[in-house]
């Protein structure tokens, strides 16, 4: 067996991580072939080679695979436009060995990888096995291991290792294992992708980006094809980017995966793999092989030469030895040669057995063989572990039916003649079951699914190979599903009964609802009529108030005017009491005019349409303060205005609000020692609260409900003049804006008035 094949078998191993078992599944037919090698049948002979490569009538499938156009020398397009390359030819040979025809779709890598994931094609011939791809694909045994390389421009001097790429621009093919590697290992934050590596090398040679990462052989072949001499691979290895390449199928396609594994095993065993490898890579020649070949040649030359010299020496010393002695010496020499040949064949057979044992032990399924008497002749490591044995000698030669097979529910054994495995292989057929149990060495049992298939030697059935695996989790899941189904059926029945009861209650209450709806319709009609009458009354009341207010002003002007004439024209004819009467008449007329003006303002507030806009309250307050407060009052008062947010409101109405509030604060603080007014806000999630605080006369909070009524005053005119309409106007304006007004105070310790406005 040559060294390349030895490296291939050495690469077949079992890998386990936290998420998924990396195992190659072997079909029953492959296990039989391996067992044939194990028991002494050597495949690489010409007659067997021809029989193994002939398609069997059992398989006649046609599958579609995807191939890249430019991943030399593994996947390429030949001069006729057909898919070719080492991996493509190897896949065809493996498929042909198990009777499958192959159709090939050529496209860029990212597209054919997506096509396999979507089920548009059946397999890919060259896929590096990575953790990212094992989420979507299943892989055959690896047939090739490749190392990655860093390609840079010849003038590049600041990139000598993988760590130098941290701040560099790296370009890779989209979806390639090189892209998965640089992203998984966080090689750089500057990663650029192309549809092919040809595009990547062209961009690198043109001065764009800093490096390309791909498989060394593929990169060198592409640079030759593109005739690019300004890009070279660095003479460094990337240990973390060494990958095994396999055939890939869609995840869960176990039948196709098994057949491809079987075909791959056949072409490797019958030297087809070696022929394809030599075609694409040339004969394998290393210093080690050269030394071995020279040593073998030397042995084959020196040993006969030494023997001949011995013979001549004996002839020279013992001429009298008879002709029979000479023939005996010649026979001894021939036997030595025969022994050497036998030794070489034994070493080859031992190596083949070790490789087969390694392959068997790399599978996750348990595999064992039995002879015609049902006795175990071999078992792999997974089978020993599943059955609780530590050494193969514990099962070799034991009757497997009596040791681990079928047991009834009462603990008694089935009759050996009822065993399906024995019946099957004696009838020259295989069998399958997923409703059996096997017994471990400690006396416990577990459910299994198994396949058995007879194997032959010299055309006769000599035993059977059995593959089994533990299905405890599957059985448990099935039981849980059955229990869940029963529980769901109970819940559905219960909910159905509850719904029927609710439907009956709904039917009973529906009639009552109809009567209620009729009553509600009648009440609604009455309410609508009452609302219409109330609106008419309000309109008439507003018109009346407006009309009365205007009509009252005419006689007030006459009273005020004639009383003024009396004071000017007849003052010398009036005594002091008469003058006091006239002044009293004028003061009351003026007060009456103020009351009428406030009533008109209150009525106008109710009728005016709102003109909303975003208003800067801080500037509005400052403007109102300077307009209504005299210069003397401004000098005596401490006026504090905090920064306030803009709100959406009617500017003219909002000015009236602040005018009334500021006038009240100045008026009721005029006789206090502390003349201070503070204005600010308190912001909440959905509204903004404004406040104005003074340190004036204050009020008793038990009368706070009267503050905002029309003509309601808590102080006499002799103490503080006023009409009692200003706060009513404030309340009406704020309510029209969707807010509310309230106040807090304490006699002789000031008062704080609040109003809120919604943010929207």
Secondary structure, DSSP 8 states (H G I E B T S, - for coil): --HHHHHHHHT---EE-SS-EE-----HHHHHHHHHHHTT----SHHHHHHHHS--TT---EEEEEE-SEETTTEEE-TTS-EESHHHHHHHHHHHHTT-EEEEEE--HHHHHHHHHHTSSSEEEEEE--TTGGGTEEE----EEE-EEEEEETT--S--SGGGGTTSEEEEETTSHHHHHHHHTT--SEEEEESSHHHHHHHHHTT-SSEEEEEHHHHHHHHHHHT--SEEE-S---GGG-EEEEEEEETT-HHHHHHHHHHHHHHHHTTHHHHHHHHHH-----HHHHHHHHHHHHHHHHHHHHHHHHHHHHHHH-TTS-HHHHHHHHHHHHHHHHHHHHHHHHHHHHHHHHHHHHHHHTSSSEEEEEETTSBEEEE-HHHHHHHT-S-GGGTTTSBHHHHHS-B-TTS-B--GGG-HHHHHHHTT--EEEEEEEEE-TTS-EEEEEEEEEEEEETTEEEEEEEEEEE-HHHHHHHHHHHHHHHHHHHHHHHHHHHHHHHHHHHHHHHHHHHHHHHHHHHHHHHHHHHHHHHHHHHHHHHHHHHHHHHHHHHHHHHHHHHHHHHHHHSGGGS-HHHHHHHHHHHHHHHHHHHHHHHHHHHHHHHHS---EEEE-HHHHHHHHHHHHS-HHHHHH-EEEE-----EEEEHHHHHHHHHHHHHHHHHHHTTSS--EEEEEEEE-SSEEEEEEEE-SS---GGGGGGTTSTT--SS-TTTS---S-HHHHHHHHHHHTT-EEEEEE-TTS-EEEEEEEE--
